[in-house]
Amino acid sequence: MSDGTTRLDPDAAAGLIPNLVTQAELNEFEARNILLAEIWASSRLSEKDDILVYSNVIKLHRRMFNMTWKWAGKLRRYDTNIGVSSFAIQQRLLQLCDNIRFRIQVDQSRLVEIAADFHYELVAIHAFPNGNGRHARLATDLLLLQHGEPRFSWGRALGVDNDVRRERYIQALRLADIGDFNALYAFVVS
C-alpha cells in the first residue's frame, strides 16, 4: 500500500476531530489547519504578542492543529524516547523563551544562529504529542519575521526531493545533538 492510501491506525486516530481514514487525508487536513495558523500568526503575533512568550508558544501549536487533534496545544503528559521528561517541559519552554530573548538583546547580529538554536531546542524539548518539528519551524520563522528577517528556507534551495531534504534535516539535528551545529546552521538557510 502506498503512503497515500495507508489506513490510519485506530489507536493513533483516537484523538482526531475529523473523520479521516487514510494518512493522505490526515496530511492534507493538517496542512490546511497549519496554513490557517500561519495566517493567524502573521496577523496576530507581533512585537506585542511575541513568540518568545510561553503562552504564545502553546497557542501557536493549538492554532496549528486545533481542527485536527483534540490534544492540540496540550503538553505531552508521558515520557518518550525523545524529548525531555514530561514533568520538565513547561520549565524548559519558559527557560528557552527567556534565554533566546536575552541572547537577541545581547547580540541581534547573530539572529540566524540564535533562531536555529531556538528551533533545535524546541525540537529537543518535544513538548507535544505530535507536530513538534512543524511547530518548531513555524515558531522559528515567526521569530525571524518579528525581527525583520526573512523566514528560513529549510533546505528548499538544495534542489532535492522532500524525502532527501527531510533526511538531511534529521542528520543536521543529530549532529546538533552531539554539539555540532554547523550542518543545522547551513541547512536552515539553504
Backbone bond lengths (Angstrom), bond angles and torsions (degrees), N, CA, C in turn:
res aa  C-N    CA-C-N  psi(-1)  N-CA   C-N-CA  omega(-1)  CA-C   N-CA-C  phi
1 M - - - 1.454 - - 1.528 109.75 -
2 S 1.309 117.67 133.79 1.457 119.76 177.86 1.521 109.34 -74.84
3 D 1.347 115.31 160.67 1.465 119.98 -177.27 1.530 112.01 -57.03
4 G 1.332 116.99 -33.78 1.455 120.36 -177.78 1.514 114.12 -68.20
5 T 1.344 116.47 -26.28 1.459 119.09 -178.95 1.522 112.38 -105.78
6 T 1.333 116.52 3.01 1.461 120.07 178.69 1.521 109.12 -63.31
7 R 1.315 115.28 125.73 1.467 120.39 178.96 1.525 109.36 -73.10
8 L 1.304 115.92 143.31 1.458 121.23 178.25 1.522 109.60 -68.84
9 D 1.304 116.02 139.82 1.457 121.98 175.13 1.530 107.62 -66.27
10 P 1.328 118.62 132.02 1.479 120.76 -178.00 1.533 113.24 -57.28
11 D 1.338 117.56 -37.38 1.472 119.56 178.76 1.522 111.08 -66.97
12 A 1.336 116.08 -42.99 1.461 120.15 -179.87 1.526 111.24 -67.36
13 A 1.327 116.86 -32.55 1.460 121.27 -177.09 1.527 112.80 -82.76
14 A 1.316 117.06 -2.89 1.470 120.57 -175.54 1.524 113.35 -58.94
15 G 1.310 118.29 -31.82 1.454 120.80 -178.26 1.516 114.21 -91.68
16 L 1.312 117.73 5.22 1.463 121.02 -178.71 1.525 111.86 -70.57
17 I 1.317 115.95 143.90 1.459 121.60 174.44 1.536 109.66 -88.12
18 P 1.346 118.74 -51.49 1.470 118.07 178.79 1.531 110.61 -79.62
19 N 1.296 115.92 162.71 1.456 121.73 177.97 1.531 107.63 -90.06
20 L 1.334 116.64 92.88 1.460 122.32 -179.60 1.516 108.79 -113.04
21 V 1.332 116.29 151.61 1.458 120.26 -175.40 1.528 111.77 -114.47
22 T 1.335 117.92 -40.14 1.469 120.65 -174.10 1.527 111.95 -112.35
23 Q 1.320 114.58 163.10 1.462 121.24 176.68 1.526 110.16 -62.30
24 A 1.327 117.48 -38.29 1.466 120.70 179.35 1.526 110.83 -61.51
25 E 1.333 117.49 -41.95 1.463 120.71 177.45 1.520 110.88 -62.50
26 L 1.331 115.68 -42.37 1.465 119.73 178.75 1.518 110.82 -63.43
27 N 1.325 117.32 -45.85 1.471 120.97 -179.83 1.522 111.20 -58.55
28 E 1.334 116.09 -44.45 1.463 120.89 -179.80 1.530 111.22 -65.53
29 F 1.318 116.81 -43.42 1.457 121.38 -179.00 1.533 110.37 -64.35
30 E 1.343 116.40 -45.86 1.464 120.00 177.96 1.524 110.95 -61.15
31 A 1.326 117.98 -41.11 1.465 121.32 -179.51 1.524 111.08 -60.29
32 R 1.328 116.94 -42.22 1.473 120.12 177.48 1.522 110.90 -65.00
33 N 1.324 116.91 -42.22 1.464 121.94 178.93 1.531 110.11 -60.86
34 I 1.331 116.47 -43.88 1.466 121.28 -179.23 1.526 110.97 -66.74
35 L 1.338 117.55 -38.99 1.457 120.79 177.72 1.531 110.54 -61.03
36 L 1.320 117.34 -43.14 1.465 120.56 176.81 1.531 110.83 -62.36
37 A 1.316 117.29 -37.56 1.464 120.88 177.78 1.525 110.91 -66.26
38 E 1.324 117.14 -38.14 1.468 120.11 177.56 1.522 110.76 -62.82
39 I 1.319 116.14 -42.77 1.470 120.18 178.18 1.525 109.66 -63.06
40 W 1.319 116.96 -45.27 1.469 120.87 177.70 1.522 110.91 -59.86
41 A 1.331 116.20 -48.01 1.461 120.46 -176.04 1.523 111.69 -64.78
42 S 1.321 117.22 -38.83 1.456 120.58 -179.82 1.520 111.93 -62.05
43 S 1.325 116.71 -34.07 1.458 119.70 -179.44 1.523 112.71 -89.78
44 R 1.316 117.60 -20.80 1.460 121.55 -171.42 1.525 114.27 -103.06
45 L 1.324 116.30 -46.96 1.458 119.50 -174.62 1.524 109.85 -83.85
46 S 1.281 115.44 106.78 1.459 122.09 179.11 1.519 106.52 -123.42
47 E 1.318 116.59 -165.69 1.467 117.93 176.56 1.526 110.43 -60.73
48 K 1.318 116.90 -29.38 1.465 120.91 177.95 1.532 111.02 -70.50
49 D 1.337 116.43 -44.41 1.459 122.28 179.27 1.527 108.64 -108.64
50 D 1.273 116.45 68.73 1.433 124.08 -171.42 1.523 112.49 -74.90
51 I 1.332 116.48 143.94 1.460 121.98 -178.85 1.527 111.18 -66.60
52 L 1.315 118.04 -17.35 1.464 121.14 179.70 1.525 112.29 -86.05
53 V 1.302 116.49 25.42 1.456 123.06 172.33 1.523 106.04 -110.26
54 Y 1.306 116.77 127.63 1.466 122.22 -175.36 1.530 112.47 -47.76
55 S 1.324 117.05 -48.73 1.468 119.73 -176.72 1.529 111.60 -62.79
56 N 1.330 117.31 -30.46 1.464 120.20 178.66 1.529 111.64 -74.77
57 V 1.327 117.62 -31.52 1.466 120.88 174.82 1.527 108.94 -61.73
58 I 1.325 115.91 -44.57 1.467 121.64 179.72 1.528 110.07 -67.75
59 K 1.328 115.86 -45.70 1.461 121.25 -178.26 1.534 111.08 -60.50
60 L 1.326 117.31 -37.48 1.457 120.51 179.38 1.533 110.60 -62.34
61 H 1.321 117.22 -46.08 1.463 119.40 178.65 1.532 110.47 -61.94
62 R 1.325 116.87 -42.70 1.457 120.43 179.15 1.529 110.34 -59.09
63 R 1.328 117.51 -44.70 1.468 120.83 -179.57 1.526 111.77 -67.67
64 M 1.325 117.35 -31.77 1.467 121.11 -179.30 1.524 112.33 -69.41
65 F 1.326 116.92 -29.30 1.459 120.25 -172.61 1.534 113.77 -129.58
66 N 1.331 118.99 11.10 1.461 122.39 -172.55 1.519 115.29 -65.95
67 M 1.317 118.26 -22.04 1.462 120.34 177.76 1.534 111.31 -96.27
68 T 1.334 115.70 -6.11 1.460 120.64 -174.39 1.529 112.76 -106.65
69 W 1.343 116.32 -47.97 1.470 120.79 -171.86 1.524 111.44 -123.33
70 K 1.318 116.53 138.81 1.463 121.62 177.15 1.523 111.69 -64.70
71 W 1.332 117.58 -27.65 1.459 121.55 -177.01 1.533 113.17 -91.64
72 A 1.303 118.37 10.65 1.472 121.09 -179.32 1.526 110.51 -55.43
73 G 1.317 116.27 129.83 1.457 121.40 178.38 1.513 114.71 77.22
74 K 1.317 117.47 7.23 1.472 120.96 178.00 1.521 108.78 -104.81
75 L 1.317 115.23 132.36 1.453 120.04 -178.95 1.524 111.35 -65.03
76 R 1.301 115.44 148.65 1.465 122.25 176.66 1.522 108.73 -61.22
77 R 1.331 117.87 133.75 1.468 123.02 -176.92 1.518 112.98 -110.14
78 Y 1.308 116.62 12.37 1.460 121.27 -178.81 1.532 107.97 -139.62
79 D 1.308 115.87 157.85 1.457 120.40 179.04 1.521 109.92 -87.81
80 T 1.311 115.23 146.59 1.456 122.35 178.61 1.523 108.54 -128.33
81 N 1.330 115.22 177.32 1.463 118.53 178.42 1.525 111.71 -77.56
82 I 1.319 117.81 -7.36 1.461 121.42 172.95 1.520 108.09 -127.04
83 G 1.310 115.74 154.98 1.454 120.13 179.02 1.516 112.87 89.36
84 V 1.309 115.01 168.35 1.462 121.18 179.77 1.524 109.69 -77.69
85 S 1.307 116.81 166.73 1.461 120.79 175.40 1.522 109.14 -58.01
86 S 1.309 116.43 143.75 1.460 120.13 -175.55 1.532 112.39 -57.80
87 F 1.329 117.44 -34.83 1.463 119.20 -178.86 1.528 112.29 -68.43
88 A 1.339 117.88 -18.19 1.470 121.83 -176.43 1.526 113.29 -96.63
89 I 1.321 118.62 -6.17 1.467 121.32 -172.64 1.526 112.45 -58.24
90 Q 1.320 117.46 -52.63 1.468 119.94 -175.89 1.525 111.26 -59.54
91 Q 1.319 117.36 -46.41 1.464 120.44 -179.32 1.526 111.36 -63.07
92 R 1.320 116.87 -41.44 1.465 120.47 -179.93 1.530 111.69 -65.64
93 L 1.333 117.35 -38.62 1.461 120.00 176.94 1.527 111.12 -65.37
94 L 1.320 116.51 -43.14 1.472 120.38 177.56 1.530 110.84 -60.25
95 Q 1.326 116.57 -45.59 1.466 121.19 179.02 1.521 111.20 -63.14
96 L 1.329 116.33 -42.74 1.460 120.26 -179.87 1.526 110.79 -59.87
97 C 1.316 117.28 -47.70 1.470 120.43 179.65 1.527 110.82 -59.43
98 D 1.323 117.05 -44.93 1.474 120.79 179.43 1.530 111.39 -64.27
99 N 1.327 116.90 -44.12 1.468 120.99 -178.44 1.522 111.90 -64.29
100 I 1.315 116.90 -44.32 1.464 120.44 -179.14 1.527 110.18 -67.05
101 R 1.330 117.53 -41.97 1.465 120.80 177.42 1.534 110.20 -58.82
102 F 1.336 116.77 -44.65 1.459 121.20 178.97 1.530 111.34 -62.98
103 R 1.320 117.13 -45.50 1.469 120.34 -179.01 1.526 111.52 -61.43
104 I 1.324 117.09 -38.11 1.465 120.29 178.97 1.524 109.97 -67.56
105 Q 1.334 117.16 -40.17 1.471 120.11 178.60 1.522 111.15 -63.67
106 V 1.311 117.09 -36.46 1.464 121.73 -177.57 1.526 111.64 -74.69
107 D 1.336 117.68 -40.83 1.464 120.08 -174.63 1.526 111.20 -153.79
108 Q 1.324 116.73 79.86 1.462 121.27 -178.99 1.526 111.36 -66.85
109 S 1.321 118.84 -16.77 1.466 120.47 179.17 1.528 111.68 -65.69
110 R 1.320 117.69 -17.27 1.466 121.81 178.89 1.534 111.20 -102.38
111 L 1.332 116.59 29.10 1.465 121.35 -173.82 1.526 113.02 -59.39
112 V 1.324 118.40 -38.35 1.469 120.47 -179.61 1.522 109.78 -60.99
113 E 1.306 116.93 -47.31 1.468 121.32 178.81 1.536 110.78 -64.66
114 I 1.311 116.84 -43.69 1.468 121.10 -179.76 1.528 110.27 -62.95
115 A 1.328 117.22 -42.07 1.464 120.77 179.23 1.529 110.59 -64.65
116 A 1.335 117.19 -40.68 1.473 119.94 177.48 1.527 110.44 -64.02
117 D 1.325 116.67 -38.10 1.470 120.38 176.64 1.533 110.67 -64.93
118 F 1.330 116.65 -40.69 1.464 121.73 177.07 1.531 109.75 -58.30
119 H 1.328 115.27 -47.89 1.462 119.98 178.34 1.530 111.29 -58.38
120 Y 1.311 115.90 -48.61 1.470 120.21 -178.30 1.535 110.89 -58.27
121 E 1.321 116.41 -45.94 1.467 119.83 -178.14 1.534 112.10 -66.20
122 L 1.341 117.03 -38.72 1.467 118.94 176.48 1.528 110.56 -60.68
123 V 1.323 116.54 -43.77 1.466 120.25 178.77 1.525 109.80 -64.85
124 A 1.329 117.09 -42.60 1.464 121.05 -177.59 1.533 111.93 -65.63
125 I 1.310 117.68 -36.54 1.469 120.76 177.32 1.529 109.64 -65.93
126 H 1.310 117.01 -39.13 1.476 122.91 177.33 1.535 109.52 54.91
127 A 1.327 114.74 61.41 1.466 121.92 -169.19 1.521 115.25 -70.91
128 F 1.317 117.67 -25.33 1.458 121.04 -170.73 1.529 111.30 -116.77
129 P 1.335 117.20 161.53 1.462 119.41 178.95 1.527 113.39 -60.10
130 N 1.334 117.67 -30.55 1.456 121.82 -178.71 1.520 108.17 -160.30
131 G 1.318 116.47 165.09 1.466 121.49 176.47 1.511 113.75 81.70
132 N 1.321 119.09 13.92 1.459 121.48 -175.34 1.528 113.48 -65.29
133 G 1.311 117.53 -41.94 1.463 119.97 179.13 1.513 112.24 -66.13
134 R 1.319 116.57 -45.96 1.470 120.50 178.80 1.521 110.55 -63.50
135 H 1.322 116.85 -41.63 1.463 121.39 177.61 1.527 110.25 -62.09
136 A 1.327 116.98 -46.06 1.472 120.88 -178.40 1.526 111.30 -63.72
137 R 1.337 117.21 -39.11 1.465 119.46 178.96 1.525 111.12 -65.82
138 L 1.336 117.64 -44.91 1.464 119.76 179.83 1.525 110.92 -67.37
139 A 1.317 117.93 -42.64 1.469 120.48 178.10 1.529 110.72 -59.68
140 T 1.323 116.55 -40.18 1.466 121.03 179.58 1.519 110.49 -66.72
141 D 1.323 116.88 -43.75 1.468 119.60 177.47 1.531 110.96 -61.08
142 L 1.315 117.13 -39.94 1.469 120.24 177.75 1.521 111.07 -64.18
143 L 1.324 116.78 -39.50 1.471 120.49 176.96 1.529 110.15 -59.06
144 L 1.324 116.55 -45.81 1.465 120.63 179.09 1.529 111.10 -62.49
145 L 1.325 116.90 -47.44 1.464 121.08 -179.21 1.525 111.60 -61.27
146 Q 1.331 116.97 -37.82 1.467 120.64 179.68 1.526 111.80 -64.86
147 H 1.330 115.93 -21.29 1.470 120.01 179.52 1.521 112.01 -107.66
148 G 1.340 116.36 19.76 1.456 121.30 174.10 1.517 115.39 76.10
149 E 1.301 117.63 16.40 1.466 121.79 179.40 1.528 109.62 -106.08
150 P 1.341 116.89 153.71 1.465 118.73 176.68 1.525 111.62 -72.00
151 R 1.320 115.09 157.80 1.461 121.04 176.05 1.526 109.35 -61.21
152 F 1.317 116.61 156.59 1.452 121.13 172.08 1.527 109.27 -68.62
153 S 1.329 116.65 153.52 1.467 120.92 177.31 1.530 111.77 -89.15
154 W 1.320 117.92 -15.38 1.463 122.79 174.98 1.527 112.70 53.30
155 G 1.336 116.36 42.08 1.460 121.61 174.37 1.511 115.64 81.25
156 R 1.322 118.77 4.27 1.469 120.07 -178.10 1.527 112.38 -65.20
157 A 1.328 118.13 -26.53 1.463 120.91 -178.83 1.531 112.64 -79.87
158 L 1.325 117.73 -2.63 1.463 120.27 -179.51 1.524 112.50 -71.50
159 G 1.324 117.15 -17.83 1.453 120.44 179.32 1.521 113.42 70.88
160 V 1.325 116.50 31.55 1.467 120.89 178.95 1.525 108.66 -120.32
161 D 1.323 116.34 162.49 1.462 118.84 -179.69 1.525 110.75 -72.10
162 N 1.314 116.05 169.00 1.467 121.85 -174.86 1.517 113.11 -59.66
163 D 1.332 117.80 -36.99 1.464 120.57 -179.67 1.525 111.45 -64.55
164 V 1.329 116.88 -43.49 1.468 121.44 179.07 1.527 109.42 -67.27
165 R 1.323 115.87 -43.28 1.472 119.80 179.16 1.523 110.43 -61.40
166 R 1.315 117.44 -41.81 1.469 120.99 178.63 1.528 110.68 -62.90
167 E 1.317 117.07 -41.57 1.464 120.62 178.92 1.528 111.09 -63.73
168 R 1.323 117.73 -40.91 1.473 120.56 177.93 1.525 111.30 -65.94
169 Y 1.320 116.12 -37.34 1.465 121.53 176.74 1.529 110.01 -62.23
170 I 1.323 116.77 -46.78 1.467 120.79 179.75 1.528 110.63 -64.83
171 Q 1.325 117.05 -40.16 1.472 120.04 176.98 1.531 110.56 -61.44
172 A 1.328 116.88 -41.55 1.463 120.75 179.29 1.530 110.77 -63.87
173 L 1.326 117.16 -39.77 1.471 120.60 177.53 1.525 110.76 -65.98
174 R 1.322 117.06 -39.94 1.474 120.54 179.29 1.530 111.35 -65.24
175 L 1.324 116.54 -38.41 1.465 119.16 175.97 1.530 110.14 -65.10
176 A 1.328 116.63 -39.82 1.467 120.12 177.37 1.528 110.38 -63.06
177 D 1.338 117.01 -33.35 1.469 120.48 177.36 1.525 111.63 -57.75
178 I 1.319 116.94 -29.36 1.474 120.09 -179.93 1.532 111.58 -103.52
179 G 1.330 116.03 14.84 1.453 120.75 172.15 1.511 116.44 96.75
180 D 1.323 119.18 0.10 1.467 122.23 179.77 1.526 108.56 -102.81
181 F 1.329 116.64 101.16 1.456 122.17 -176.23 1.528 113.17 -93.50
182 N 1.323 118.79 -2.68 1.466 121.36 -175.30 1.521 112.92 -58.27
183 A 1.325 118.02 -44.25 1.477 120.43 -179.87 1.524 110.75 -64.61
184 L 1.324 117.82 -37.82 1.460 120.51 178.62 1.522 110.43 -67.30
185 Y 1.337 116.73 -44.56 1.464 120.19 178.53 1.534 111.13 -59.37
186 A 1.334 116.86 -38.68 1.456 120.71 178.96 1.527 111.08 -72.30
187 F 1.324 116.78 -41.29 1.460 120.76 -176.65 1.528 112.12 -62.97
188 V 1.313 117.98 -45.55 1.471 120.54 -173.06 1.532 112.72 -62.57
189 V 1.318 116.73 -24.80 1.472 119.93 -179.20 1.516 112.81 -106.37
190 S 1.339 117.43 4.25 1.472 119.72 -179.34 1.513 111.04 -98.05
